[in-house]
Amino acid sequence: MRLFHFSDDAGIDRFDPRPVRTPAQRRPGMEWLNGPLVWAIAEDHQQLYLFPRECPRIVMWAHAGTSASDRQAWLGDAPPDIAAVAYVEARWLERLEHAVLTRYELPHDHFVDIDDVGMWVSRAAVVPREVTRLSDLRAELAACRTELRVVDSLLPLKPVWQSSMHASGIRLRNAVGWA
């Protein structure tokens, strides 16, 4: 398995543990996840981070427990080879199309799986083993079998969290009207 960190900064030689910018409510015993850590994403979930850093997005996919009606309601007529659908607001499309990201591949040493949608953390500093510039994020999403859908607002997607789909919302504080 490969682990990655994505950034718009192409000059990172070493990742040092640091606390999260916005501490999250953690289940008891997991409060340490707000402390100094290096965060990485497993290759099979990298589509969550193939966006400009502050871009609000919702990425959803069906899993073994997803009902046929929820699959149809949320994925619609997505081709069968599509693993996930990513939604972004139209106002972010130009930034997405012009964004250049750096994908840092990180060694497994010191990383632990936190059992949260492909997220891994390390309490030790990490030196990247490979660096790749990504300039066509649409193509990268497609390579991850993720369909990009552009909408005026992410707000109508809020009910997905009450469905049997899996949904990940990232930087939603930047979505129009989300607060």
N, C-alpha and C positions, 0 to 999 in steps of 0.2 A: 504494500500500500504506500502511496505517496502522500506527503503532507505539503501544503502550500500556505503562503501568506501573500496577499495581494496588496499593492500600494501604488499610489501615483508618484511616489518618490523612488527614482531609479538608482539612488546611490547608497542604499543600505548595505553595509558590510557585515553588520552584526546586530541581532535583535536582542536587546536587553529587557528583562522583565520590567513591566510597569503596570500600575493599577489601571483599571478601566476608567474612561473619561466620565461616564455616567454610571454609577453603581446601580446594579439591578437587585430587585428583591430575590433572594435565593432561598431555597428550601433549607430547613435546619441542617447544620453540619456542612453546608456548601458555601458559606459566606466567604471563604477563602478565595472564591472565584472573582471577587472584586479586588483582590490584592494584586501585588506585582507578579505578572505572568507574561509569557510569550504565547500568543494565540496562533493556532494553525487550523486549516480546514482540510479534511480528507479529500482526495481527488474526486471521489464520487459525489461530493456535494459542492464542488468548486463553482458551480453555476450561481450559487448564492452571492458570490463576490465578483462576478464579471460585470461590474457597473462602476461608474464614478463613485468615489467614496461617499458622498453625501446624498446620493440618489435614493429617494424612497422607492421601495419595491416590495412586491408580494410574489413569492415563488411558491407554487403549490403543486402537489402530486398525489396520485392515488397510491394506496398501499393495500396490503392483504385485507384489512378491515373496512375498506371503502365500499360503500354501497353503490350499486349500479346507478341509482338515481342521482347520487351526489357526483359520481364520475361524469354523468351526462350534464348535470346542472353547472358544474364548475369547469370542466374541460371541453364540453361541447363536442365538436367534431374534430378534435385534435387527431392527427394521424396516429395509427397504432404504434409507430416507432418513436413517438414523443414520450419522454419520461417525465417531463415537468413543463409547466407553463409559468412564465415570468411576466408580471404586469408592471408597467411603469406609466407615469403620467406623461402626456404628450409634451408638456413643457420641458421635460428632461431629455427628449429624444435627440435633439441636436448635440447636447453635451455627451450623450451616450455614443453617438456616431463619431464624434471627434476625440473621444477619450483614448488615452494611451495608459495602460497599466503595466506594472512590472509584477510578474509572478515569480516569487522566490520559492524554490523547492527547499524544504528543510529536512535535516536528518531526523530519524525517529528517536535518537538518543534523548533521554530525559522527558519525552512527551508522554502524557497519559490521556487516554480517551475519557471524556467527561460524560459520555453517553447522551449527547445532545446534538443531534443532526450533524454528525461529522466533525464536531469541534474537539480539538485536542489542545492541551496546554502544557507548558514547561515552566518550571520555577527557575531554570538556569538560562544563561545567555546562549544564543544559538547563532551559528555562522551558516549562511545559506550555502548549499552545495551546488545549486544551479540557478541561473537568473535568465528569465525569458521576457522579452518585451511583447506586449499584446496590443495591437493597434486596430484590430477589427473585432470588436466585442460581439457583434451580431454573429459573426462566423464562429467565434469561440462558444457562444451559447448553443448554436446549432450543433457544434461538435459534441456538446454535452447532452444532446437530444432534448434541448430546452427550446420551446417555442416562445418568442417574444411577442407580447400583445401590448399595444399602446392604447391607453384609455385617457379620457379627460380627467377622471378622478378615481382614486383608489377607494374612496369611501363606500361605494356599493359592494365592495369585496369583503367588508368587515364580517358579514355573517359566515364566511368560510370557516372561521374558528369554532362555529357551532355545528359544523358538518363532520362527516367521517373522513374528510380529506386531511392531508397534512399540509399546513401552510406556515411559511416563515415570512415574517414581516421585518424588514430591515430599514432603518432610518425613517420610520414612519412619522416621526416628529417633523420631518421636512415635507410631508404630504399636505397639500392644500386642505384645510379644514379638519385635519385628523384629530387635533387636540380636543 
